Amino acid sequence: MMKAFLRTICLLLVSVLLGCTFTAVAWEPYRPYQYNSYGESVPSMAGYTAKAMYNAADMGVESLESPADLFCERDTVYLLDSGNARVLILDMDMHVKKILDRFTRGEEELQLNNPQGIFVQDGRILIADTDNRRVLECDEQGRVARILEAPRAEDGTTDGYFEKLDFKPLKAVFSGKNDVYVIVENCYYGILRFNLDGRFRGFYGSNMVESTLQQKLDQLWKRLLTKEQQKYLSNYVPTDYSSIALDAEGFVYTSTSKSTGSKKEIQKLNTKGVNILLGDNQADLLNK
């Protein structure tokens, strides 16, 4: 009797469910949040929800291999298909208009190698050609106008720093008409600035060293140790940036992969390289 009763209940529930009309609800696989005036993260409404998803077949190409970056300018999308060492130029419906996989500089033909960043301004394309250790500036025909590489000693670099650094650019953006800002992997001095001639102009907006308990303990010990003993202590350096963007007013936004306790993953830098984005430094700004 009990089994028959439960079966009847289940059939009724199924009938009700099948007769109902459900409204599709967009679901995002993350929890949106924002910072309040005390620098605390609090839940918030989603700033945007996904509208569509595209794969290689939708775009009209056979494959996408490790797409690393994209950039939108006017009615064009530039997708960096890193694994295939090429740039896909698409319309706003994500259909391929052109494939840029051949780059030339005079008679020389160049190939990309694990590129990680792309930026476009008035048809001029910057590509962070990471494993080739250079930044290319080219047009939509692949004609290379400028190559930025690791600064040389005569460029006024910091005491042999670039001799030790493996120059692997991750992102590059135009600052103004001709200057270029470059983020280099594991470069803790800040963003590299290059001028029209490709000369290194210095660093911009270095991160601050994040204070930790271990760092404070090492600083205490350092006062008690000899110079020889101090060599065995850990070196604390600023964390390097992971990405960069510019707004319409010329302010520089940076992202940083830091410890879970930090609240400076996103920064807005002014011309002096100082973070002016209200957040954990809000009180300091208001008191100035």
QUICOR-V197861 format. One line per field, one symbol per residue. ss: DSSP state (2 for helix, 1 for strand, 0 for the rest). phi: phi as a letter, one per 20 degrees, with the letter a starting at -180 (. if undefined). psi: psi as a letter, one per 20 degrees, with the letter a starting at -180 (. if undefined). A space follows every 50 residues. Layout:
BEGIN
ss: ???
phi: ???
psi: ???
END
This chain:
BEGIN
ss: 02222222222222222220000000000000111000001110000000 00000222200000001111111001111112220111110000011111 00111001110000001111100111111222011111000011111100 00222000002222000011111110001111110000001111000001 11110000000022222222220000222200000000001111110000 01111100000000011110000010000002222220
phi: .fffffffffffffffffeeddefdfcdebdfbbeefemeecgbfffbcf ebccdgffencfbcclgdabbdcldcdddeeffelbdedcefemdfebdd cccccmeeddceblfcbcbcblneddceegfeladddbdfenfeebcdcg gdgfemffjmfffeeefcfdbbcfdmecfcdcedgmeefpeedcegenef dpdcmffefffcfffffffffgfedffffffeefedcffffdbbbdefen fddcdcecffeecdfdcddefenefdffafdfffffee
psi: ggghghgggghgggggghiqpqppppppkroqrrpaijjqpqqrqphrqp hrpqaghhikrhqpolphrqppodkqpoponghjlrppoqaijkpphqpn jppqncippqqqolqiqqqpolippppnmgiilrpppraijjophqppap qrhijkrpmjgihhponnphqpqpobghqppppppkojiapppqahjjqp iaqplqqqppprghghghhghhhiqrhghhhiqqppqqqqqhrqqqahij qppqqpoariiqkkhpqopahijppjppcijgggghi.
END
